Structure formats: structure tokens, C-alpha cells
Amino acid sequence: MKGSFEGLYTFLEVAEIYGIDDSCLRKQVARGKFVIGEDVKKMGRTWIITEQAMIKSFGALKFEEYKKKQQKKEQVKEEKLNGVYSNSGLNAQKISKVSGQKRKRSSKKVHSMNEKEEKIRDSWVNGDIKGVELKNFSFNTKDSE
């Protein structure tokens, strides 16, 4: 985990790590096993717990196993990303060419649309385009058969 939430886990995550039901954690809070505001805190509808309180209550063994699995997942994800971008050969070149072509096409399309809109707006402002004036307009409210 990264950022300001490092070392904080939701009750659902703790339940997954230790193989327990998250309701057990809520019951422990109700019984006073955790200090609210220090060990645990409720944010909206979600309870969070500090890493220290979690290890103190449930042990470090399963938590360490969980962290190792998470690190492996991150490593595999990074390897996949690095494999795609650092792939020497045609695949990396094809990816960059295709993505570059798509960007050029879409930006050209947006650019041309903006130009058309600007021309129309300028013509309207300069008085080249006259608005349609409605002199008489009414709705037919009778049901026609």
C-alpha cells in the first residue's frame, strides 16, 4: 500500500487475511477490545484498523504471508508492464505506432470540429448568418384522428 493510508486496513481486508468474518471485528469493537480513534476508526460505513492493532490481536504470521502475496502480485504486474514497454523488437514499435496513429486521428477530428464551430460562430457574430424569426407559432391541442 502507498500513500497516507499505508498501514490501514478495512475490516473486510482483515477478514480476508485471517480467514474470519468481518462481523467478528465489529463485535470486538463493541466489546471494547480496540480503542476507537487509536486502533480502529469508522469512516462513513467502513471500519478501518491499524496494522499494529491487527497484528497485536491476530498475530503476524498470516499477515506476513498476505504481504508476500501482495508483493508477488505487484511484481508480476510490473513485469507485465515492463515486458510490454521494454519488449525489444517489432511489438513495442507496433504498439507505439498504432497508439500514435489513433491519437493523431482523434485529435485531427476534434481540431476540425472546433474549426467548423468557430467559423459558424464568427459568421453569426459578423451578421453573415441571419437567424430565423418566428412571427406566429401555436400548438394544436385538439386530438386529431
SULKA-V443242 format. One record per residue. D_LAST is the distance of its C-alpha to the last C-alpha in Angstrom with 1 decimal. Layout:
d_last->(D_LAST/D_LAST)
This chain:
d_last->(69.0/69.1/68.5/68.9/67.8/70.7/72.5/69.5/67.6/64.7/65.4/63.2/65.5/68.6/67.3/66.7/70.2/72.1/70.0/69.3/66.2/65.0/65.0/68.8/68.9/66.8/69.1/72.2/70.8/70.3/73.9/75.2/76.4/74.9/75.3/71.8/71.9/74.7/74.1/70.4/67.5/63.9/61.4/58.0/57.6/60.1/63.8/66.2/69.9/72.8/74.5/77.8/76.6/74.9/78.2/80.2/78.2/77.4/80.0/80.1/80.3/76.7/75.6/77.9/76.5/72.9/74.0/75.6/72.4/70.4/72.9/72.6/68.8/69.2/71.8/69.7/66.8/69.1/70.6/67.2/66.3/69.7/69.5/66.3/67.5/71.2/70.7/73.0/71.7/68.5/66.2/66.6/66.3/63.2/61.6/62.5/61.4/58.0/57.3/58.5/56.2/53.2/54.1/54.6/51.3/49.3/51.2/50.8/47.0/46.9/49.3/47.2/44.0/46.0/47.3/43.9/42.6/45.8/45.5/42.0/43.1/46.2/44.2/41.9/44.9/46.8/44.0/43.5/39.8/37.8/34.9/31.5/31.1/27.8/28.0/24.5/21.9/19.1/16.1/12.7/12.4/9.5/6.5/3.8/0.0)
